[in-house]
């Protein structure tokens, strides 16, 4: 995917939608996402409800990290299927 997630989120109007989109790509709840990426649940709630806005560079970094994780997971799954 690489820049695909970044391109998608930059089409969105606000960071709340961007953060929700990134988290939902993982299929994780706010609690599980927060634990995995070391982000307090309340912080995610604030970001997703527009009560607080992370800087764009934080959202971009989240997109890159999640993208890497998703690519890594799909590669591991492909390797397991070949065995």
C-alpha positions, 0 to 999 in steps of 0.5 A: 500500500505504501502511500495509499493510506496517506493519499486517502487520508489527505482527501479527508476534511479533518483529522478526526476522520483520518484517525478513524479511517486509520484505526478502522483499517486495522479492525481494532477497537479504540482500546485495542488500537491504543494498547497496540500503538501505545496511545491512551484510549481517551486520546483516541476518543478525543481525536475521533470526536474532534475534541482534540486534534493531533498535528498532521505529522502525527496522523501521517506517522500513524498511517505509515506505521499501520500501513507497515503493520498491515503489509507485514501481516499480509506477507506473513499470511502469504508465507503461511499459506505457501507452507 
